[in-house]
Amino acid sequence: MKIGVLGTGIVGRTIGTRLVGLGHQVTMGSRTPDNPAAAEWAAGIGAGASYGTFADAGAGADLFFNCTLGTASIDALGAVGADRLGGKVVVDVSNPLDFSKGMPPSLWVCNTDSLGEQIQRAFPDALVVKTLNTMNCEVMVDPSRVPGDHDVFVSGNDGGAKDQVRQLLGSFGWNADRVIDLGDITTSRGPEMYLPLWLELYGALGTGTLNIKVVR
Amino acid sequence: MKIGVLGTGIVGRTIGTRLVGLGHQVTMGSRTPDNPAAAEWAAGIGAGASYGTFADAGAGADLFFNCTLGTASIDALGAVGADRLGGKVVVDVSNPLDFSKGMPPSLWVCNTDSLGEQIQRAFPDALVVKTLNTMNCEVMVDPSRVPGDHDVFVSGNDGGAKDQVRQLLGSFGWNADRVIDLGDITTSRGPEMYLPLWLELYGALGTGTLNIKVVR
């Protein structure tokens, strides 16, 4: 697939690298055409990796990964262009973390709304699927980094889009029975509101290489 | 121990029954001296179980369980009396769930504050420990209801109080290595903000007999 990865931070680079490794063609998008992190990433990967503006990442893309900071996500997707997002799966791994008031970060949207819903409302023709936001990016693309069984959530309004995301998650190494479909995009609230607990666990346990398993 | 259980709902009755079974003397407190649910509970249990007002539950109590609705918790503890709470462990299992706007409930405090913190601020001499609020009451008092390993969190400012709570949790069946100390009472935010995800999991999986295991 031709995949646009939005965001040049560690999350975007890690997911982009994994996708190229799986044979996809990835264009990493940022605000500027010459983002140094994106250029360095693409040069390091070689074939299958390119970079440019958000609009460049959107040109001809079959699917998108939103790996921007939550505060920048709507603008980034707007720069891709609503027309290019229409009918396409937007895998949203971002979190609405607000670092402006110091640590620990709070959420700038939660409880009665979520970033996943905001993105879906801003781009009603996109097929937004919230997933993978409940763990660090090393675990996202290689669940074996955490031993044993643990889970990933998906939230979205479109069943076909969620099926596509399940396939991608499977290619990352996620067993199908560890992918929990929470429901429509409003269920983004739960996984996003889990972040404060994740941050507390990171602090208490001294590692971010962790995840949760739902036991029943 | 002499334990005051505040609240006559399913959580209070289930915890009260478990505590009596473990040999504690439990007084179940409510707003009125003759709450029918409390009277029926005490009659069904017999020796070790009594009931009365919140103040009655506070008289001579060594430790408290706050099992009231989150919306009623501060008032209930106020009716116990700040003097009776001073220096005593208050095990807070409540959640700030707001059902007034329909299902699913939202939280009426979260993100930059928590109910655990509100209670601690309202009763600064009490030793508040937030715990057990991340699961239903059947699992709280008998973790074997969920197969295999899964976790319970504790948050509180007083190390000795948390040790007392660890002992109580152990008597309920929680293995010491499944009790995760998140830190001070401000870390109540994480477990309280997990509730929306718990509710989504309940909906998606069709059972509330579930819990999470932190894997690392």
Interface residues (C-beta under 8 A of the other chain):
Chain A: S106 L107 C110 N111 T112 V146 P147 G148 D149 H150 F153 I180 D181 L182 G183 T187 R189 G190 P191 M193 Y194 P196 L197 W198 L199 E200 L201 G203 A204 L205 T207 T209 L210 N211 I212 K213 V214 V215 R216
Chain B: S106 L107 C110 N111 T112 V146 P147 G148 D149 H150 F153 I180 D181 L182 G183 T187 R189 G190 P191 M193 Y194 P196 L197 W198 L199 E200 L201 G203 A204 L205 T207 T209 L210 N211 I212 K213 V214 V215 R216
